[in-house]
Amino acid sequence: MFRSKETTMQSSVSVMVYSLSGLDQLTEENVAAAMAVVEETGLSRILVTDSSGRVLYDTRETGGAVGDYVLYAEIVQALMGNDAFTCVYKNGAFRSRATSPVLYQNQIIGSVYAYEYDTEQAALISGLQDNLLRLSAVIAVVVLALSLILSRALTIKISELLTAIRKVREGAYSHRAEIHGRDEIAQIGEEFNSLTDRLQVTENARRRFVSDASHELKTPLAAIRLLTDSILQTDNIDPETTREFVMDIGQEAERLSRITEDLLRLTRLDSGVLEPPVVVDVLPVLEQVMRMMSLIAQEKGVDLTYDAAEGCTVLATKDEIHQVIYNLTDNAVKYSSAGGFVQVSLGAEGSQVVLTVVDNGAGIPEADLPRIFERFYRVDKARSRAAGGTGLGLSIVSDTVKKRGGTVTAANRPEGGAVFTVHWPKAEGGERA
């Protein structure tokens, strides 16, 4: 608004200065004649002074200043050769002043002063301000109401989430946060529920693992206690019977040792603390396991054979490969009847190294196949214990293979028996172990 005022008034003053610029000197008569041809500008007051500041022309009808000297700051600026403009908004009106010097042959012979008192545009601005204030007040009320509503909604959701977190922290893993919507807090609630689902699964697995481990450890311990009590409480027990009891105690102690070693091995796998992998040639490890297992297979009357190809290298450790092959082969021999067979094959299929262990035993019931690699899970618990198993061998195989990026599967053969297949990513080059 101020810039518009300046442009308008400077234009009006320039027109009047142009009408006076042809005069060699300014007098009341020639100024009045020159200003008579200037179109109506709508300005509140127009003054024309000579070079000394004496008023030669004044449009004010009453109280005119013709013949008087005026020392307005704007007129002083004009007589010094400068254009001047001031505008203030006060008491509901714009008060604008503009001056320019009148020149003749580059000499200042007077000045033109214009004054405007504008209440119309001031009223427009005032009305606009009032409207903005009312609109701002309405917006403030609406924003406050929306803020209270949103704050209440967010507070309820956050309170529900905090309550769910406290309950889960106290051990109620089945509790779920009931948060609806599509905002970020609802997404956090969904992620929290997903996390508690995983926590519940982990907790259930932990409890089942502790229960199963306790049960497995309790069985040999109970047998050892029973045998020792029998020795201590039986008077005049013959040496042969004592020897048998001590041998049984030794077997149960050996079984405890196997369970403990398997539990420690699973703990290391769960913690992710693994030895740095190296490129391992599987064939020598397989041959070593076959030499070890051949005696056990002969004692049981099981025909153990193997077929292996060279160049099957994987990224792991020798102990891990040995554990996988040994556990699968030992499991197959244990559950094969006298006169049965176990066939182990090793080969490469594209970018995979494949180990297959096949037997012609009783096989695995279809209902048990999905759980065959679970810890302490047994298809036939009585037979498994009689065979000396801990229920952890296949779990160790599965976790060990998966830690090195491989997979292991179990299936039944159409001809009878089971087949276990292990796939490892094939490793090329590198330092071999």
Beta strands, then each sheet from edge to edge (+ up, - down):
strand 1: 45-50
strand 2: 55-58
strand 3: 84-90
strand 4: 93-104
strand 5: 107-118
strand 6: 278-281
strand 7: 303-308
strand 8: 313-316
strand 9: 341-349
strand 10: 352-359
strand 11: 407-412
strand 12: 418-425
sheet 1: 2+ 1- 5+ 4- 3+
sheet 2: 6+ 8-
sheet 3: 7+ 9+ 10- 12+ 11-
end
